[in-house]
Structures are given as structure tokens and as C-alpha cells.
Amino acid sequence: QVQLVESGGGLVQPGGSLRLSCAASGSILSLYHMAWYRQAPGRQRDLVASITSDGYTNYADSVKGRFTISRDNAKRTVYLQMDNLKPEDTAVYYCNAHHRIFANDYWGQGTQVTVSS
């Protein structure tokens, strides 16, 4: 089992940047594929970016070229660098861990990102 804690959210102006962090504990991070999801008020939770245990990445079309996901297994941390932020990026961002063998899913508590002038 893994516990996830997100941090780094906040209020930023359009065009600004934020870096989200997801700190994992309780298990070896390299056993998990990791991802960031987001959920805006009244909307479903959507995949933003993912990174496999081998480091392969995937992005939602809406964030390609602006967001970068990365992981540091030694630090048990996953990052989401968000640049050129837009008001439509406003949402609660959640970290997800998916066990690469047993397919268990774990979620963090979320961190709020608000993009507004």
C-alpha cells in the first residue's frame, strides 16, 4: 500500500507557472505507474499526465507542450511542472499510483490550482 500527499498548488495569474509534487510513502515507488488527474467543479476527473514505472510519459491534448510530468524514485516523488497556465487549468489536482502488477489504485487528497488574474 502507498500513501500519497500532493503539494504545490495555489493561485497564479494566466501565463504563470506552478510545480506540483506528490510525495509517496509506504511502498517502493518504482512498482507503480504514476499519474496526475484534475477535477473542476461540476466536471468529471480527467487524466492530465502519466508516467510509467519505466519513465514513458503521456499527456492530455489540452496540456501538451505546457505541462511536464517527471518522477524521482529515490526521493519517492512525482512532479508536474505546469507552465503557461490558463484559466481553464483551474481544478483540484490529484496524484494517482497504479501498481504495475496487481493494478491497485491509490489517490492523494488533492491540491487546488487556481489560474486567475
C-alpha positions as CSV (number, residue, x, y, z in Angstrom):
1,Q,0.0,0.0,0.0
2,V,1.2,3.5,-0.8
3,Q,0.2,6.9,0.7
4,L,0.3,10.0,-1.5
5,V,0.5,13.6,-0.4
6,E,0.2,16.4,-3.0
7,S,1.6,19.9,-2.6
8,G,2.5,23.0,-4.6
9,G,-1.0,24.2,-5.6
10,G,-2.1,27.8,-5.3
11,L,-3.2,30.9,-7.1
12,V,-1.4,32.0,-10.2
13,Q,-2.0,34.5,-12.9
14,P,-2.6,33.4,-16.5
15,G,0.7,32.6,-18.2
16,G,2.4,31.8,-14.9
17,S,3.9,28.5,-13.6
18,L,3.5,26.1,-10.8
19,R,5.2,22.8,-9.9
20,L,3.1,20.2,-8.1
21,S,4.8,17.5,-6.0
22,C,3.4,14.1,-5.0
23,A,5.3,12.5,-2.1
24,A,4.8,8.8,-1.7
25,S,5.3,6.6,1.3
26,G,4.7,3.1,2.4
27,S,6.0,1.3,-0.7
28,I,8.6,1.3,-3.4
29,L,7.6,4.0,-6.0
30,S,9.2,2.1,-8.9
31,L,6.5,-0.5,-8.5
32,Y,3.9,2.0,-9.6
33,H,2.8,3.8,-12.7
34,M,2.0,7.4,-11.7
35,A,-0.3,10.0,-13.0
36,W,-1.9,13.4,-12.3
37,Y,-5.6,13.9,-12.7
38,R,-7.7,17.0,-12.3
39,Q,-11.3,17.8,-11.5
40,A,-13.0,21.1,-12.0
41,P,-16.3,21.9,-10.2
42,G,-19.2,20.1,-11.7
43,R,-17.0,18.0,-14.0
44,Q,-15.5,14.5,-14.0
45,R,-12.0,13.7,-13.0
46,D,-9.7,13.7,-16.1
47,L,-6.3,12.4,-16.8
48,V,-3.7,15.2,-17.2
49,A,-0.4,13.3,-17.5
50,S,1.0,9.9,-16.7
51,I,4.4,8.3,-16.4
52,T,5.1,4.6,-16.3
53,S,7.5,2.9,-14.0
54,D,9.9,2.9,-16.9
55,G,9.6,6.6,-17.5
56,Y,7.3,6.7,-20.5
57,T,5.0,9.7,-20.5
58,N,1.6,10.6,-21.8
59,Y,-0.3,13.9,-21.8
60,A,-3.8,15.1,-22.4
61,D,-4.0,17.1,-25.6
62,S,-5.0,20.2,-23.6
63,V,-1.7,20.3,-21.7
64,K,0.8,19.1,-24.3
65,G,3.7,21.4,-24.6
66,R,2.8,23.2,-21.4
67,F,3.0,20.5,-18.7
68,T,5.8,18.1,-17.9
69,I,5.5,15.1,-15.6
70,S,8.6,13.5,-14.0
71,R,9.5,11.2,-11.2
72,D,12.4,10.6,-8.8
73,N,12.1,7.1,-7.5
74,A,14.9,7.6,-5.0
75,K,13.0,10.6,-3.5
76,R,9.7,8.8,-3.9
77,T,8.3,11.9,-5.5
78,V,6.4,12.7,-8.7
79,Y,6.3,16.2,-10.2
80,L,4.0,18.1,-12.5
81,Q,5.6,21.2,-13.9
82,M,2.9,23.5,-15.3
83,D,3.8,26.4,-17.5
84,N,1.8,28.9,-19.4
85,L,-1.2,28.3,-17.2
86,K,-4.6,29.1,-18.4
87,P,-7.9,29.8,-16.5
88,E,-9.2,26.5,-17.8
89,D,-6.5,24.7,-15.9
90,T,-8.2,25.7,-12.7
91,A,-9.1,22.5,-10.8
92,V,-8.2,20.2,-7.9
93,Y,-5.2,18.1,-9.0
94,Y,-4.9,14.6,-7.7
95,C,-1.9,12.2,-7.7
96,N,-2.6,8.6,-8.6
97,A,-0.5,5.5,-8.2
98,H,-1.3,2.3,-10.1
99,H,0.5,-0.9,-9.2
100,R,2.1,-2.2,-12.3
101,I,1.4,-5.9,-11.4
102,F,-1.6,-6.0,-9.1
103,A,-3.4,-3.0,-10.6
104,N,-4.3,-1.5,-7.2
105,D,-5.1,2.3,-7.4
106,Y,-4.3,4.9,-4.7
107,W,-5.1,8.5,-4.6
108,G,-3.9,11.6,-2.8
109,Q,-6.2,14.2,-1.2
110,G,-5.7,16.7,-3.9
111,T,-4.3,20.2,-4.2
112,Q,-6.1,23.2,-5.6
113,V,-4.8,25.1,-8.6
114,T,-6.5,28.4,-9.4
115,V,-5.5,30.4,-12.5
116,S,-7.0,33.9,-12.4
117,S,-6.0,37.5,-12.8
